[in-house]
Every structure is written in structure tokens, then in C-alpha cells.
Amino acid sequence: MSQKKIGIIGSGLIGRSWAMIFAASGWTVSLYDIEVKQIETALADIKQQLKTLEKEKLLRGNINADQQIALISGSTKLEDTVKNATIIQECVPENLELKIKVWKQVDAIAESTTILSSSTSTFVPSLFSKDLKNKKNIIVSHPVNPPYYVPVIEVVPAPWTDPEVAKKTRAIWEEVGQTPVSLTREIPGFIVNRLQYVLLNEAWDLVKEGVLDVKDIDKVMSEGLGMRYAFLGILETTHLNDHGFVNYCKSYADTIYAVSQDFKAPTKFQGPQVLEIAKQLESDVPLDKLQKRRNWRDLALTKLSQLKKQMNKL
Ligand code: NAI
């Protein structure tokens, strides 16, 4: 079989993660950016990250860090990155005009068999693909940060995406060790953000009503619901909480409905409450300590992903 190649457009945070994930599975990676400096920084950062992961025995894949590094090259020539690619993964900043422009450039030179995949977190694929000649190949593959440790990928087709492309994209994510979920159609917010926004809206209202302070709301997730959601989905949780889902509904349908009537209509996150929540968050993690806390989060997620692998074997 010929060597598989991914072309990554944009070498920032997410582009670098994809490069590492695909190299770990032996793919050739071509990383494109508009600035030479940006590419140089990205390649140096990837090299350092892979070496550190190897030292800490956290490297993914069956080949060593040097072999993975050798699979990754940088380019400021779009043709180099797009040519012969099995899949293009676009990772430019979240700006619709820019996405439309970049996809037009890629589309002009892409082969008709190349999958055209975007990392976008907020734009449904029809928004940036309707005029592409290869629009049947467009798909969104939305990760959760940091994708090296958090495996889920939302695979979202446009109305004109060839179902075979959606299937092949899912298979690629499985092959490189991620966990794809396939939406049957595009929907605003996809799934991750829809679920996340339900929780955020409720947290916002609880602060507004003065029911709980910010730290205690976060504890409900980190020391409560999040503990089991790290292993079980929301639906399986209900299944186990009673004698199966049918019984759960018999027991709790009235309560769920009654409590849900108490939810407020969503409001925009603006006004003095933004500063109030920020003040409480910053009292624990000041803005100049965000990176330190992110590093801690990534370490915690690494350990959790190792534990999940062990638990999934039981
Ligand atoms: P970033 O700002 O870290 O990186 C963007 C990169 O794109 C930069 O290296 C920049 O030089 C490059 N770029 C700008 N214009 C370009 C062009 N015309 N052609 C090629 N490269 C260009 O952004 P990040 O965080 O990596 O996000 C990329 C995408 O991934 C966005 O769509 C974002 O919504 C999505 N995403 C981000 C997540 C996150 O937590 N950062 C999580 C999930 C998705």
C-alpha cells in the first residue's frame, strides 16, 4: 500500500497536534503555514514535544520520536502540502472569511479523491464549502483540546458530502487512535458545544440567582458529575442509576420534566456578571498563571487517558 499522507493547513495549536497524532501512526505529514517563521516554530515545538513525550514514556504509536519527527515536514507552498494527500486537515484561525478563502485555494489544486476536512469548532461545513468544485469531499472533523489526550472527534457532513467520504474520514480517525462520532447532518454547535452550552447556561443562571458561587459550581463537575462522565456517557449513567433506562424513565421522567420547567431562557454572557465570574476564577488562577494551569490540566488528562486505557481492558 502506498504511503498515506495528511496535508495540514495552519501550524498552530491544533495543526501541531494533528501532525503528532498522524506521525505516531506512520503517516507522512506536510504542515503548511503562511509564515516561514511560524513553520519553523511549529516544527521545533513538535520536535520538543515528541522528545519529551518519549522521555516520559507517553509517546503514541509503535515508532520512536526520531522516526515520527522524520515523517513531518513543513512548507509554505500550498501545492506541496495538498499534492497526493489522502486527507487535508484545515486548522486556520476561526474566521469564516479566512476559511472560505483557504478552502477555495485548496480546492483549486486538490485531487478529486482527497478528503477536505476542517477543524472548525463553530462553523457548519455548508458555510464554507458551497462553491467548491470538490464539495462532495468536504467534512468537519472537530477535536476537543488537547486532541493528543482527548480522543473524541465530531465528524460532521455538509448536505452535499458524499456518505463514503464521511465513512472514510471516520475510518481514518479510528486508524490514528482517535474516537470519532458521526453526525448524520450538520447542526449548529455540533454535539460537544451543544452539551457544553447547556451546562454553561445553567451555571450562568445559578451564579445570577446567587445559588452557588463559581468555585462550588465547578466542584459539582470536577468532583461530582465529571468523575463518572470521564468513564460513562450521560445516557449510560442513567441506565446504571436505575434498573436500566426504561425503569430510570419511569422513576424520574416527572422529576426531570418538572425541574426542566425551572430552567431560564438563555441570555447572552455579558454585563457585570462576566466580571464577577472572572474575578472569582482569577482569585484561584490569575491570568499570568493560565499556562501553568493548562500544563497541569494536560498532565492530569494524560494520566486519565492512561487510566481509561487500563480500565477499558477490564
Ligand atoms: P492557532 O491560532 O493556534 O493557529 C492557526 C494557524 O493558522 C497559525 O499558525 C497561523 O499562522 C495559520 N494561518 C493563518 N492564516 C493562514 C492561511 N491563510 N493559511 C495557512 N495558515 C494560516 O489556532 P488553533 O487554536 O490551532 O485553531 C485552529 C482551528 O481549530 C480553528 O478553526 C479552531 O476553531 C479549531 N479548534 C481549536 C481548538 C482549540 O482549543 N484551540 C479546539 C477545537 C477546534
Residues whose N, C-alpha, C, O or C-beta is under 5 A from the ligand:
A	BS01	NAI	I9 G10 S11 G12 L13 I14 G15 Y32 D33 I34 Q38 C91 V92 P93 E94 S119 T120 S121 P143 V144 N145
